[in-house]
Amino acid sequence: MLELIPQREPMVMVDQFFGVDGCHSFSGLTVTAENLFCCDGIFTEEGVIEHFAQSAAARIGFLFVQNNETVPIGFIGAVSKFSIYTYPRVGSELWTVVSIIQEVGNITLARVKSWVGDELIAESDLKIYLNK
C-alpha cells in the first residue's frame, strides 16, 4: 500500500487497494481507535476527506507503478459538494470508489463515494493536480 501513496504513519488513511476498473478505483480503510482522526469512537469529517484524498492518490500511484513509472506527488486543489450522511465508528470498514469525471493535462476531477456495508456514508468531488 505504501508504494502507492506518499503518506506515512500515522497519516495513512487507506489500508487496502482493490484495483482499477476503467475509470473507477476501489480502496478501503478499517477505522481503528488509534486513528488520528478518531474522536470518542467516531471517524471525523476531516478523516473522511483525508481518506478520499488518499484513495485518489492510491489510484494514481497504482497506475504509475503498473507502468514502471515514478509515482508523482499530487495536491488536492478543491473539495466540493462534500456530504457526510453517517459518521463511521471504530471497527467500521469503509469501501470507497473513486470515479474519474474528467482528466485534462495534470488536472483530474473525481467523484468519490464511501460506504460502510450497504450504507453510503459520504461523497464529494475532488479536483486533483499532479506535479509531473
N, CA, C and O atoms as a printed pandas DataFrame, in Angstrom:
     atom_number atom_name residue_name chain_id  residue_number  x_coord  y_coord  z_coord
0              1         N          MET        A               1    0.812   -1.189    0.000
1              2        CA          MET        A               1    0.000    0.000    0.000
2              3         C          MET        A               1    0.862    1.262    0.000
3              4         O          MET        A               1    0.559    2.230   -0.698
4              5         N          LEU        A               2    1.923    1.243    0.778
5              6        CA          LEU        A               2    2.738    2.448    0.926
6              7         C          LEU        A               2    3.485    2.843   -0.345
7              8         O          LEU        A               2    3.915    3.990   -0.473
8              9         N          GLU        A               3    3.646    1.906   -1.294
9             10        CA          GLU        A               3    4.289    2.294   -2.555
10            11         C          GLU        A               3    3.351    3.128   -3.424
11            12         O          GLU        A               3    3.798    3.765   -4.378
12            13         N          LEU        A               4    2.060    3.130   -3.106
13            14        CA          LEU        A               4    1.079    3.839   -3.925
14            15         C          LEU        A               4    0.814    5.263   -3.465
15            16         O          LEU        A               4    0.373    6.093   -4.259
16            17         N          ILE        A               5    1.075    5.561   -2.197
17            18        CA          ILE        A               5    0.742    6.879   -1.644
18            19         C          ILE        A               5    1.967    7.492   -0.973
19            20         O          ILE        A               5    2.850    6.767   -0.515
20            21         N          PRO        A               6    2.028    8.836   -0.911
21            22        CA          PRO        A               6    3.189    9.474   -0.280
22            23         C          PRO        A               6    3.107    9.527    1.247
23            24         O          PRO        A               6    4.130    9.727    1.903
24            25         N          GLN        A               7    1.934    9.356    1.819
25            26        CA          GLN        A               7    1.770    9.471    3.264
26            27         C          GLN        A               7    2.425    8.302    3.989
27            28         O          GLN        A               7    2.570    7.209    3.440
28            29         N          ARG        A               8    2.813    8.555    5.225
29            30        CA          ARG        A               8    3.386    7.540    6.097
30            31         C          ARG        A               8    2.672    7.616    7.439
31            32         O          ARG        A               8    2.035    8.616    7.769
32            33         N          GLU        A               9    2.793    6.535    8.207
33            34        CA          GLU        A               9    2.168    6.512    9.528
34            35         C          GLU        A               9    2.650    7.710   10.344
35            36         O          GLU        A               9    3.827    8.062   10.271
36            37         N          PRO        A              10    1.801    8.320   11.090
37            38        CA          PRO        A              10    0.430    7.922   11.424
38            39         C          PRO        A              10   -0.634    8.524   10.509
39            40         O          PRO        A              10   -1.813    8.511   10.861
40            41         N          MET        A              11   -0.245    9.057    9.332
41            42        CA          MET        A              11   -1.200    9.738    8.450
42            43         C          MET        A              11   -1.791    8.851    7.357
43            44         O          MET        A              11   -2.492    9.365    6.485
44            45         N          VAL        A              12   -1.543    7.564    7.367
45            46        CA          VAL        A              12   -2.083    6.679    6.329
46            47         C          VAL        A              12   -3.564    6.435    6.602
47            48         O          VAL        A              12   -3.935    5.917    7.656
48            49         N          MET        A              13   -4.411    6.815    5.634
49            50        CA          MET        A              13   -5.863    6.692    5.781
50            51         C          MET        A              13   -6.474    5.748    4.749
51            52         O          MET        A              13   -7.686    5.752    4.538
52            53         N          VAL        A              14   -5.626    4.936    4.105
53            54        CA          VAL        A              14   -6.075    3.881    3.197
54            55         C          VAL        A              14   -5.254    2.647    3.557
55            56         O          VAL        A              14   -4.025    2.694    3.528
56            57         N          ASP        A              15   -5.918    1.548    3.894
57            58        CA          ASP        A              15   -5.146    0.346    4.224
58            59         C          ASP        A              15   -5.383   -0.800    3.248
59            60         O          ASP        A              15   -4.800   -1.875    3.390
60            61         N          GLN        A              16   -6.250   -0.564    2.249
61            62        CA          GLN        A              16   -6.478   -1.577    1.215
62            63         C          GLN        A              16   -6.688   -0.883   -0.124
63            64         O          GLN        A              16   -7.328    0.165   -0.205
64            65         N          PHE        A              17   -6.139   -1.486   -1.167
65            66        CA          PHE        A              17   -6.409   -1.014   -2.522
66            67         C          PHE        A              17   -6.808   -2.229   -3.333
67            68         O          PHE        A              17   -6.049   -3.193   -3.441
68            69         N          PHE        A              18   -8.007   -2.179   -3.907
69            70        CA          PHE        A              18   -8.569   -3.345   -4.592
70            71         C          PHE        A              18   -8.376   -3.314   -6.101
71            72         O          PHE        A              18   -8.639   -4.309   -6.776
72            73         N          GLY        A              19   -7.917   -2.174   -6.647
73            74        CA          GLY        A              19   -7.638   -2.126   -8.070
74            75         C          GLY        A              19   -8.415   -1.070   -8.819
75            76         O          GLY        A              19   -9.144   -0.260   -8.248
76            77         N          VAL        A              20   -8.221   -1.116  -10.148
77            78        CA          VAL        A              20   -8.816   -0.150  -11.067
78            79         C          VAL        A              20   -9.615   -0.920  -12.101
79            80         O          VAL        A              20   -9.174   -1.954  -12.604
80            81         N          ASP        A              21  -10.793   -0.405  -12.412
81            82        CA          ASP        A              21  -11.633   -0.967  -13.467
82            83         C          ASP        A              21  -12.140    0.200  -14.303
83            84         O          ASP        A              21  -13.103    0.872  -13.934
84            85         N          GLY        A              22  -11.476    0.432  -15.438
85            86        CA          GLY        A              22  -11.852    1.567  -16.272
86            87         C          GLY        A              22  -11.594    2.880  -15.550
87            88         O          GLY        A              22  -10.472    3.150  -15.122
88            89         N          CYS        A              23  -12.626    3.688  -15.415
89            90        CA          CYS        A              23  -12.468    4.993  -14.762
90            91         C          CYS        A              23  -12.782    4.934  -13.267
91            92         O          CYS        A              23  -12.942    5.978  -12.634
92            93         N          HIS        A              24  -12.871    3.744  -12.700
93            94        CA          HIS        A              24  -13.178    3.581  -11.273
94            95         C          HIS        A              24  -12.021    2.866  -10.572
95            96         O          HIS        A              24  -11.397    1.965  -11.131
96            97         N          SER        A              25  -11.753    3.290   -9.339
97            98        CA          SER        A              25  -10.808    2.555   -8.495
98            99         C          SER        A              25  -11.467    2.303   -7.151
99           100         O          SER        A              25  -12.425    2.977   -6.771
100          101         N          PHE        A              26  -10.934    1.318   -6.438
101          102        CA          PHE        A              26  -11.595    0.818   -5.230
102          103         C          PHE        A              26  -10.570    0.689   -4.107
103          104         O          PHE        A              26   -9.516    0.074   -4.269
104          105         N          SER        A              27  -10.904    1.283   -2.974
105          106        CA          SER        A              27   -9.993    1.251   -1.828
106          107         C          SER        A              27  -10.789    1.065   -0.546
107          108         O          SER        A              27  -12.020    1.079   -0.552
108          109         N          GLY        A              28  -10.063    0.892    0.554
109          110        CA          GLY        A              28  -10.746    0.684    1.820
110          111         C          GLY        A              28   -9.931    1.156    3.002
111          112         O          GLY        A              28   -8.732    1.415    2.901
112          113         N          LEU        A              29  -10.618    1.261    4.126
113          114        CA          LEU        A              29   -9.990    1.615    5.393
114          115         C          LEU        A              29  -10.791    0.986    6.515
115          116         O          LEU        A              29  -12.015    1.106    6.561
116          117         N          THR        A              30  -10.097    0.317    7.417
117          118        CA          THR        A              30  -10.717   -0.142    8.655
118          119         C          THR        A              30  -10.405    0.903    9.715
119          120         O          THR        A              30   -9.240    1.171   10.008
120          121         N          VAL        A              31  -11.443    1.491   10.286
121          122        CA          VAL        A              31  -11.288    2.560   11.273
122          123         C          VAL        A              31  -10.865    1.952   12.611
123          124         O          VAL        A              31  -11.527    1.060   13.142
124          125         N          THR        A              32   -9.754    2.450   13.140
125          126        CA          THR        A              32   -9.256    1.978   14.433
126          127         C          THR        A              32   -9.289    3.113   15.456
127          128         O          THR        A              32   -9.314    4.290   15.096
128          129         N          ALA        A              33   -9.288    2.745   16.711
129          130        CA          ALA        A              33   -9.298    3.739   17.789
130          131         C          ALA        A              33   -8.021    4.579   17.777
131          132         O          ALA        A              33   -8.024    5.717   18.247
132          133         N          GLU        A              34   -6.929    4.026   17.241
133          134        CA          GLU        A              34   -5.650    4.736   17.201
134          135         C          GLU        A              34   -5.569    5.745   16.060
135          136         O          GLU        A              34   -4.627    6.536   16.009
136          137         N          ASN        A              35   -6.526    5.733   15.155
137          138        CA          ASN        A              35   -6.516    6.637   14.012
138          139         C          ASN        A              35   -6.509    8.089   14.495
139          140         O          ASN        A              35   -7.268    8.461   15.389
140          141         N          LEU        A              36   -5.638    8.902   13.888
141          142        CA          LEU        A              36   -5.525   10.314   14.280
142          143         C          LEU        A              36   -6.838   11.073   14.170
143          144         O          LEU        A              36   -7.056   12.049   14.888
144          145         N          PHE        A              37   -7.706   10.632   13.280
145          146        CA          PHE        A              37   -8.958   11.339   13.042
146          147         C          PHE        A              37  -10.141   10.709   13.770
147          148         O          PHE        A              37  -11.293   10.997   13.446
148          149         N          CYS        A              38   -9.867    9.855   14.746
149          150        CA          CYS        A              38  -10.933    9.278   15.573
150          151         C          CYS        A              38  -11.054   10.074   16.861
151          152         O          CYS        A              38  -10.059   10.382   17.517
152          153         N          CYS        A              39  -12.281   10.398   17.207
153          154        CA          CYS        A              39  -12.553   11.122   18.442
154          155         C          CYS        A              39  -13.770   10.481   19.096
155          156         O          CYS        A              39  -14.853   10.450   18.511
156          157         N          ASP        A              40  -13.589    9.971   20.304
157          158        CA          ASP        A              40  -14.680    9.316   21.039
158          159         C          ASP        A              40  -15.334    8.196   20.227
159          160         O          ASP        A              40  -16.553    8.025   20.254
160          161         N          GLY        A              41  -14.508    7.439   19.508
161          162        CA          GLY        A              41  -15.001    6.294   18.759
162          163         C          GLY        A              41  -15.606    6.617   17.406
163          164         O          GLY        A              41  -16.146    5.733   16.741
164          165         N          ILE        A              42  -15.522    7.880   16.989
165          166        CA          ILE        A              42  -16.100    8.328   15.718
166          167         C          ILE        A              42  -14.979    8.782   14.786
167          168         O          ILE        A              42  -14.074    9.504   15.204
168          169         N          PHE        A              43  -15.040    8.361   13.525
169          170        CA          PHE        A              43  -14.116    8.822   12.489
170          171         C          PHE        A              43  -14.657   10.147   11.975
171          172         O          PHE        A              43  -15.766   10.204   11.442
172          173         N          THR        A              44  -13.879   11.212   12.133
173          174        CA          THR        A              44  -14.365   12.563   11.874
174          175         C          THR        A              44  -14.460   12.887   10.383
175          176         O          THR        A              44  -13.945   12.167    9.528
176          177         N          GLU        A              45  -15.137   13.998   10.113
177          178        CA          GLU        A              45  -15.281   14.517    8.757
178          179         C          GLU        A              45  -13.914   14.746    8.110
179          180         O          GLU        A              45  -13.718   14.422    6.938
180          181         N          GLU        A              46  -12.980   15.300    8.863
181          182        CA          GLU        A              46  -11.631   15.540    8.339
182          183         C          GLU        A              46  -10.962   14.229    7.941
183          184         O          GLU        A              46  -10.247   14.170    6.940
184          185         N          GLY        A              47  -11.193   13.196    8.715
185          186        CA          GLY        A              47  -10.640   11.889    8.390
186          187         C          GLY        A              47  -11.223   11.317    7.110
187          188         O          GLY        A              47  -10.510   10.718    6.305
188          189         N          VAL        A              48  -12.527   11.506    6.927
189          190        CA          VAL        A              48  -13.180   11.024    5.704
190          191         C          VAL        A              48  -12.606   11.753    4.490
191          192         O          VAL        A              48  -12.320   11.127    3.469
192          193         N          ILE        A              49  -12.437   13.067    4.594
193          194        CA          ILE        A              49  -11.876   13.834    3.475
194          195         C          ILE        A              49  -10.443   13.377    3.183
195          196         O          ILE        A              49  -10.074   13.220    2.019
196          197         N          GLU        A              50   -9.644   13.164    4.213
197          198        CA          GLU        A              50   -8.272   12.678    4.004
198          199         C          GLU        A              50   -8.285   11.275    3.389
199          200         O          GLU        A              50   -7.458   10.967    2.531
200          201         N          HIS        A              51   -9.211   10.436    3.822
201          202        CA          HIS        A              51   -9.354    9.104    3.221
202          203         C          HIS        A              51   -9.697    9.229    1.735
203          204         O          HIS        A              51   -9.151    8.496    0.910
204          205         N          PHE        A              52  -10.598   10.151    1.393
205          206        CA          PHE        A              52  -10.942   10.375   -0.015
206          207         C          PHE        A              52   -9.700   10.787   -0.810
207          208         O          PHE        A              52   -9.441   10.250   -1.887
208          209         N          ALA        A              53   -8.938   11.736   -0.276
209          210        CA          ALA        A              53   -7.750   12.225   -0.979
210          211         C          ALA        A              53   -6.728   11.103   -1.176
211          212         O          ALA        A              53   -6.142   10.976   -2.251
212          213         N          GLN        A              54   -6.518   10.298   -0.147
213          214        CA          GLN        A              54   -5.556    9.201   -0.264
214          215         C          GLN        A              54   -6.068    8.086   -1.166
215          216         O          GLN        A              54   -5.271    7.399   -1.806
216          217         N          SER        A              55   -7.370    7.895   -1.229
217          218        CA          SER        A              55   -7.938    6.913   -2.161
218          219         C          SER        A              55   -7.660    7.338   -3.594
219          220         O          SER        A              55   -7.321    6.509   -4.439
220          221         N          ALA        A              56   -7.804    8.640   -3.869
221          222        CA          ALA        A              56   -7.485    9.165   -5.203
222          223         C          ALA        A              56   -5.985    9.027   -5.474
223          224         O          ALA        A              56   -5.587    8.679   -6.585
224          225         N          ALA        A              57   -5.158    9.296   -4.470
225          226        CA          ALA        A              57   -3.705    9.161   -4.625
226          227         C          ALA        A              57   -3.313    7.707   -4.890
227          228         O          ALA        A              57   -2.413    7.442   -5.687
228          229         N          ALA        A              58   -3.984    6.772   -4.228
229          230        CA          ALA        A              58   -3.681    5.351   -4.426
230          231         C          ALA        A              58   -3.978    4.928   -5.862
231          232         O          ALA        A              58   -3.237    4.135   -6.442
232          233         N          ARG        A              59   -5.053    5.453   -6.432
233          234        CA          ARG        A              59   -5.379    5.159   -7.835
234          235         C          ARG        A              59   -4.251    5.623   -8.745
235          236         O          ARG        A              59   -3.782    4.873   -9.601
236          237         N          ILE        A              60   -3.823    6.858   -8.553
237          238        CA          ILE        A              60   -2.755    7.413   -9.380
238          239         C          ILE        A              60   -1.470    6.607   -9.179
239          240         O          ILE        A              60   -0.790    6.258  -10.144
240          241         N          GLY        A              61   -1.148    6.319   -7.928
241          242        CA          GLY        A              61    0.042    5.527   -7.633
242          243         C          GLY        A              61    0.005    4.170   -8.300
243          244         O          GLY        A              61    1.002    3.724   -8.869
244          245         N          PHE        A              62   -1.137    3.512   -8.234
245          246        CA          PHE        A              62   -1.295    2.192   -8.849
246          247         C          PHE        A              62   -1.026    2.259  -10.352
247          248         O          PHE        A              62   -0.296    1.427  -10.892
248          249         N          LEU        A              63   -1.613    3.248  -11.024
249          250        CA          LEU        A              63   -1.444    3.362  -12.474
250          251         C          LEU        A              63    0.016    3.615  -12.847
251          252         O          LEU        A              63    0.510    3.058  -13.827
252          253         N          PHE        A              64    0.705    4.448  -12.075
253          254        CA          PHE        A              64    2.112    4.725  -12.365
254          255         C          PHE        A              64    2.989    3.512  -12.075
255          256         O          PHE        A              64    3.893    3.211  -12.855
256          257         N          VAL        A              65    2.743    2.813  -10.978
257          258        CA          VAL        A              65    3.513    1.610  -10.646
258          259         C          VAL        A              65    3.311    0.548  -11.726
259          260         O          VAL        A              65    4.264   -0.131  -12.108
260          261         N          GLN        A              66    2.081    0.397  -12.221
261          262        CA          GLN        A              66    1.798   -0.577  -13.281
262          263         C          GLN        A              66    2.629   -0.304  -14.530
263          264         O          GLN        A              66    2.996   -1.228  -15.256
264          265         N          ASN        A              67    2.926    0.985  -14.776
265          266        CA          ASN        A              67    3.709    1.376  -15.950
266          267         C          ASN        A              67    5.196    1.539  -15.640
267          268         O          ASN        A              67    5.950    2.077  -16.450
268          269         N          ASN        A              68    5.616    1.065  -14.449
269          270        CA          ASN        A              68    7.015    1.183  -14.018
270          271         C          ASN        A              68    7.516    2.623  -14.049
271          272         O          ASN        A              68    8.663    2.883  -14.409
272          273         N          GLU        A              69    6.645    3.552  -13.668
273          274        CA          GLU        A              69    6.995    4.967  -13.619
274          275         C          GLU        A              69    7.041    5.434  -12.170
275          276         O          GLU        A              69    6.423    4.833  -11.290
276          277         N          THR        A              70    7.776    6.506  -11.935
277          278        CA          THR        A              70    7.833    7.110  -10.604
278          279         C          THR        A              70    6.481    7.733  -10.281
279          280         O          THR        A              70    5.904    8.449  -11.100
280          281         N          VAL        A              71    5.989    7.454   -9.090
281          282        CA          VAL        A              71    4.690    7.985   -8.669
282          283         C          VAL        A              71    4.842    9.473   -8.370
283          284         O          VAL        A              71    5.653    9.853   -7.526
284          285         N          PRO        A              72    4.061   10.329   -9.062
285          286        CA          PRO        A              72    4.169   11.772   -8.824
286          287         C          PRO        A              72    3.430   12.180   -7.546
287          288         O          PRO        A              72    2.551   11.470   -7.058
288          289         N          ILE        A              73    3.810   13.324   -7.031
289          290        CA          ILE        A              73    3.099   13.906   -5.896
290          291         C          ILE        A              73    1.904   14.671   -6.451
291          292         O          ILE        A              73    2.022   15.397   -7.438
292          293         N          GLY        A              74    0.767   14.504   -5.815
293          294        CA          GLY        A              74   -0.437   15.226   -6.212
294          295         C          GLY        A              74   -0.911   16.120   -5.088
295          296         O          GLY        A              74   -0.549   15.935   -3.926
296          297         N          PHE        A              75   -1.716   17.081   -5.448
297          298        CA          PHE        A              75   -2.271   18.026   -4.491
298          299         C          PHE        A              75   -3.765   18.150   -4.729
299          300         O          PHE        A              75   -4.219   18.161   -5.873
300          301         N          ILE        A              76   -4.525   18.242   -3.654
301          302        CA          ILE        A              76   -5.959   18.488   -3.785
302          303         C          ILE        A              76   -6.139   19.983   -3.998
303          304         O          ILE        A              76   -5.793   20.790   -3.135
304          305         N          GLY        A              77   -6.684   20.344   -5.152
305          306        CA          GLY        A              77   -6.927   21.748   -5.467
306          307         C          GLY        A              77   -8.255   22.235   -4.942
307          308         O          GLY        A              77   -8.420   23.420   -4.652
308          309         N          ALA        A              78   -9.215   21.315   -4.817
309          310        CA          ALA        A              78  -10.540   21.707   -4.322
310          311         C          ALA        A              78  -11.307   20.483   -3.858
311          312         O          ALA        A              78  -11.211   19.403   -4.440
312          313         N          VAL        A              79  -12.064   20.682   -2.803
313          314        CA          VAL        A              79  -13.043   19.709   -2.325
314          315         C          VAL        A              79  -14.387   20.400   -2.455
315          316         O          VAL        A              79  -14.596   21.468   -1.880
316          317         N          SER        A              80  -15.303   19.797   -3.210
317          318        CA          SER        A              80  -16.615   20.426   -3.376
318          319         C          SER        A              80  -17.716   19.380   -3.262
319          320         O          SER        A              80  -17.477   18.180   -3.399
320          321         N          LYS        A              81  -18.907   19.859   -3.013
321          322        CA          LYS        A              81  -20.101   19.008   -2.903
322          323         C          LYS        A              81  -19.911   17.899   -1.871
323          324         O          LYS        A              81  -20.411   16.788   -2.047
324          325         N          PHE        A              82  -19.180   18.208   -0.783
325          326        CA          PHE        A              82  -18.950   17.206    0.254
326          327         C          PHE        A              82  -20.204   17.047    1.101
327          328         O          PHE        A              82  -20.772   18.022    1.593
328          329         N          SER        A              83  -20.616   15.808    1.258
329          330        CA          SER        A              83  -21.739   15.480    2.147
330          331         C          SER        A              83  -21.346   14.277    2.972
331          332         O          SER        A              83  -20.810   13.300    2.450
332          333         N          ILE        A              84  -21.616   14.352    4.268
333          334        CA          ILE        A              84  -21.423   13.191    5.133
334          335         C          ILE        A              84  -22.786   12.852    5.713
335          336         O          ILE        A              84  -23.469   13.710    6.272
336          337         N          TYR        A              85  -23.170   11.595    5.573
337          338        CA          TYR        A              85  -24.505   11.152    5.973
338          339         C          TYR        A              85  -24.479   10.411    7.304
339          340         O          TYR        A              85  -25.429   10.484    8.084
340          341         N          THR        A              86  -23.385    9.700    7.555
341          342        CA          THR        A              86  -23.209    8.943    8.793
342          343         C          THR        A              86  -21.728    8.950    9.134
343          344         O          THR        A              86  -20.887    8.736    8.262
344          345         N          TYR        A              87  -21.409    9.193   10.382
345          346        CA          TYR        A              87  -20.013    9.144   10.813
346          347         C          TYR        A              87  -19.634    7.699   11.130
347          348         O          TYR        A              87  -20.275    7.059   11.964
348          349         N          PRO        A              88  -18.596    7.182   10.470
349          350        CA          PRO        A              88  -18.159    5.814   10.757
350          351         C          PRO        A              88  -17.630    5.699   12.186
351          352         O          PRO        A              88  -17.041    6.636   12.726
352          353         N          ARG        A              89  -17.848    4.557   12.770
353          354        CA          ARG        A              89  -17.380    4.281   14.127
354          355         C          ARG        A              89  -16.152    3.368   14.067
355          356         O          ARG        A              89  -15.873    2.743   13.043
356          357         N          VAL        A              90  -15.436    3.308   15.172
357          358        CA          VAL        A              90  -14.302    2.390   15.280
358          359         C          VAL        A              90  -14.786    0.983   14.922
359          360         O          VAL        A              90  -15.829    0.531   15.393
360          361         N          GLY        A              91  -14.013    0.309   14.087
361          362        CA          GLY        A              91  -14.370   -1.027   13.615
362          363         C          GLY        A              91  -15.056   -1.023   12.261
363          364         O          GLY        A              91  -15.157   -2.064   11.613
364          365         N          SER        A              92  -15.532    0.148   11.826
365          366        CA          SER        A              92  -16.175    0.243   10.509
366          367         C          SER        A              92  -15.158   -0.025    9.408
367          368         O          SER        A              92  -13.992    0.356    9.510
368          369         N          GLU        A              93  -15.622   -0.686    8.359
369          370        CA          GLU        A              93  -14.791   -0.914    7.182
370          371         C          GLU        A              93  -15.344   -0.081    6.041
371          372         O          GLU        A              93  -16.428   -0.353    5.526
372          373         N          LEU        A              94  -14.587    0.940    5.650
373          374        CA          LEU        A              94  -15.002    1.811    4.557
374          375         C          LEU        A              94  -14.641    1.165    3.225
375          376         O          LEU        A              94  -13.537    0.647    3.055
376          377         N          TRP        A              95  -15.570    1.199    2.293
377          378        CA          TRP        A              95  -15.374    0.751    0.908
378          379         C          TRP        A              95  -15.553    1.999    0.070
379          380         O          TRP        A              95  -16.626    2.602    0.084
380          381         N          THR        A              96  -14.526    2.395   -0.657
381          382        CA          THR        A              96  -14.527    3.687   -1.330
382          383         C          THR        A              96  -14.281    3.517   -2.817
383          384         O          THR        A              96  -13.418    2.749   -3.243
384          385         N          VAL        A              97  -15.067    4.258   -3.600
385          386        CA          VAL        A              97  -14.950    4.237   -5.055
386          387         C          VAL        A              97  -14.582    5.639   -5.527
387          388         O          VAL        A              97  -15.266    6.612   -5.212
388          389         N          VAL        A              98  -13.498    5.727   -6.284
389          390        CA          VAL        A              98  -13.094    6.968   -6.937
390          391         C          VAL        A              98  -13.480    6.819   -8.403
391          392         O          VAL        A              98  -13.017    5.904   -9.084
392          393         N          SER        A              99  -14.327    7.718   -8.881
393          394        CA          SER        A              99  -14.778    7.693  -10.279
394          395         C          SER        A              99  -14.259    8.943  -10.978
395          396         O          SER        A              99  -14.531   10.065  -10.549
396          397         N          ILE        A             100  -13.518    8.741  -12.045
397          398        CA          ILE        A             100  -12.946    9.873  -12.770
398          399         C          ILE        A             100  -14.027   10.489  -13.649
399          400         O          ILE        A             100  -14.652    9.815  -14.468
400          401         N          ILE        A             101  -14.226   11.787  -13.455
401          402        CA          ILE        A             101  -15.199   12.532  -14.256
402          403         C          ILE        A             101  -14.507   13.108  -15.483
403          404         O          ILE        A             101  -15.028   13.041  -16.597
404          405         N          GLN        A             102  -13.308   13.682  -15.257
405          406        CA          GLN        A             102  -12.582   14.300  -16.362
406          407         C          GLN        A             102  -11.106   14.411  -16.010
407          408         O          GLN        A             102  -10.746   14.684  -14.865
408          409         N          GLU        A             103  -10.252   14.195  -17.017
409          410        CA          GLU        A             103   -8.810   14.402  -16.871
410          411         C          GLU        A             103   -8.342   15.284  -18.018
411          412         O          GLU        A             103   -8.554   14.970  -19.189
412          413         N          VAL        A             104   -7.702   16.396  -17.661
413          414        CA          VAL        A             104   -7.151   17.307  -18.657
414          415         C          VAL        A             104   -5.742   17.672  -18.207
415          416         O          VAL        A             104   -5.561   18.341  -17.189
416          417         N          GLY        A             105   -4.749   17.231  -18.968
417          418        CA          GLY        A             105   -3.366   17.505  -18.588
418          419         C          GLY        A             105   -3.062   16.932  -17.216
419          420         O          GLY        A             105   -3.247   15.740  -16.974
420          421         N          ASN        A             106   -2.595   17.787  -16.325
421          422        CA          ASN        A             106   -2.230   17.365  -14.971
422          423         C          ASN        A             106   -3.376   17.519  -13.976
423          424         O          ASN        A             106   -3.171   17.350  -12.774
424          425         N          ILE        A             107   -4.558   17.831  -14.448
425          426        CA          ILE        A             107   -5.697   18.072  -13.555
426          427         C          ILE        A             107   -6.751   16.989  -13.751
427          428         O          ILE        A             107   -7.125   16.657  -14.876
428          429         N          THR        A             108   -7.220   16.449  -12.632
429          430        CA          THR        A             108   -8.241   15.403  -12.640
430          431         C          THR        A             108   -9.401   15.835  -11.762
431          432         O          THR        A             108   -9.204   16.333  -10.654
432          433         N          LEU        A             109  -10.607   15.640  -12.262
433          434        CA          LEU        A             109  -11.819   15.843  -11.468
434          435         C          LEU        A             109  -12.397   14.465  -11.181
435          436         O          LEU        A             109  -12.657   13.685  -12.097
436          437         N          ALA        A             110  -12.594   14.175   -9.895
437          438        CA          ALA        A             110  -13.081   12.853   -9.489
438          439         C          ALA        A             110  -14.272   12.991   -8.551
439          440         O          ALA        A             110  -14.374   13.956   -7.792
440          441         N          ARG        A             111  -15.161   12.022   -8.614
441          442        CA          ARG        A             111  -16.277   11.885   -7.675
442          443         C          ARG        A             111  -15.908   10.715   -6.774
443          444         O          ARG        A             111  -15.571    9.635   -7.258
444          445         N          VAL        A             112  -15.973   10.931   -5.465
445          446        CA          VAL        A             112  -15.588    9.899   -4.510
446          447         C          VAL        A             112  -16.778    9.595   -3.606
447          448         O          VAL        A             112  -17.429   10.503   -3.089
448          449         N          LYS        A             113  -17.050    8.311   -3.424
449          450        CA          LYS        A             113  -18.141    7.865   -2.552
450          451         C          LYS        A             113  -17.618    6.761   -1.651
451          452         O          LYS        A             113  -16.796    5.940   -2.059
452          453         N          SER        A             114  -18.111    6.755   -0.416
453          454        CA          SER        A             114  -17.676    5.744    0.540
454          455         C          SER        A             114  -18.880    5.129    1.233
455          456         O          SER        A             114  -19.834    5.814    1.600
456          457         N          TRP        A             115  -18.807    3.811    1.400
457          458        CA          TRP        A             115  -19.868    3.045    2.048
458          459         C          TRP        A             115  -19.312    2.305    3.250
459          460         O          TRP        A             115  -18.128    1.971    3.300
460          461         N          VAL        A             116  -20.178    2.056    4.212
461          462        CA          VAL        A             116  -19.942    1.069    5.264
462          463         C          VAL        A             116  -21.062    0.061    5.084
463          464         O          VAL        A             116  -22.232    0.368    5.311
464          465         N          GLY        A             117  -20.695   -1.143    4.674
465          466        CA          GLY        A             117  -21.718   -2.119    4.295
466          467         C          GLY        A             117  -22.486   -1.591    3.090
467          468         O          GLY        A             117  -21.888   -1.188    2.092
468          469         N          ASP        A             118  -23.802   -1.594    3.187
469          470        CA          ASP        A             118  -24.652   -1.105    2.092
470          471         C          ASP        A             118  -25.010    0.364    2.237
471          472         O          ASP        A             118  -25.749    0.901    1.411
472          473         N          GLU        A             119  -24.499    1.026    3.273
473          474        CA          GLU        A             119  -24.895    2.406    3.566
474          475         C          GLU        A             119  -23.870    3.408    3.032
475          476         O          GLU        A             119  -22.699    3.382    3.412
476          477         N          LEU        A             120  -24.336    4.294    2.139
477          478        CA          LEU        A             120  -23.490    5.385    1.665
478          479         C          LEU        A             120  -23.266    6.340    2.833
479          480         O          LEU        A             120  -24.222    6.883    3.388
480          481         N          ILE        A             121  -22.001    6.543    3.207
481          482        CA          ILE        A             121  -21.733    7.389    4.376
482          483         C          ILE        A             121  -21.253    8.784    3.997
483          484         O          ILE        A             121  -21.432    9.725    4.770
484          485         N          ALA        A             122  -20.640    8.938    2.805
485          486        CA          ALA        A             122  -20.133   10.252    2.407
486          487         C          ALA        A             122  -19.830   10.256    0.916
487          488         O          ALA        A             122  -19.613    9.212    0.301
488          489         N          GLU        A             123  -19.822   11.475    0.347
489          490        CA          GLU        A             123  -19.452   11.644   -1.053
490          491         C          GLU        A             123  -18.940   13.057   -1.267
491          492         O          GLU        A             123  -19.260   13.972   -0.509
492          493         N          SER        A             124  -18.141   13.220   -2.313
493          494        CA          SER        A             124  -17.552   14.521   -2.601
494          495         C          SER        A             124  -16.958   14.521   -4.002
495          496         O          SER        A             124  -16.721   13.468   -4.594
496          497         N          ASP        A             125  -16.724   15.718   -4.517
497          498        CA          ASP        A             125  -15.932   15.891   -5.728
498          499         C          ASP        A             125  -14.563   16.408   -5.317
499          500         O          ASP        A             125  -14.456   17.250   -4.425
500          501         N          LEU        A             126  -13.517   15.909   -5.965
501          502        CA          LEU        A             126  -12.151   16.367   -5.720
502          503         C          LEU        A             126  -11.535   16.840   -7.021
503          504         O          LEU        A             126  -11.696   16.204   -8.062
504          505         N          LYS        A             127  -10.832   17.953   -6.957
505          506        CA          LYS        A             127  -10.016   18.406   -8.078
506          507         C          LYS        A             127   -8.570   18.167   -7.665
507          508         O          LYS        A             127   -8.116   18.667   -6.636
508          509         N          ILE        A             128   -7.855   17.403   -8.474
509          510        CA          ILE        A             128   -6.512   16.946   -8.128
510          511         C          ILE        A             128   -5.521   17.469   -9.163
511          512         O          ILE        A             128   -5.764   17.394  -10.368
512          513         N          TYR        A             129   -4.403   17.998   -8.675
513          514        CA          TYR        A             129   -3.326   18.449   -9.546
514          515         C          TYR        A             129   -2.122   17.538   -9.343
515          516         O          TYR        A             129   -1.682   17.330   -8.213
516          517         N          LEU        A             130   -1.591   16.995  -10.435
517          518        CA          LEU        A             130   -0.384   16.158  -10.366
518          519         C          LEU        A             130    0.835   16.986  -10.731
519          520         O          LEU        A             130    0.849   17.669  -11.755
520          521         N          ASN        A             131    1.846   16.922   -9.897
521          522        CA          ASN        A             131    3.096   17.627  -10.139
522          523         C          ASN        A             131    4.017   16.702  -10.925
523          524         O          ASN        A             131    4.885   16.041  -10.355
524          525         N          LYS        A             132    3.819   16.663  -12.245
525          526        CA          LYS        A             132    4.651   15.782  -13.076
526          527         C          LYS        A             132    5.161   16.510  -14.292
527          528         O          LYS        A             132    5.877   15.927  -15.105
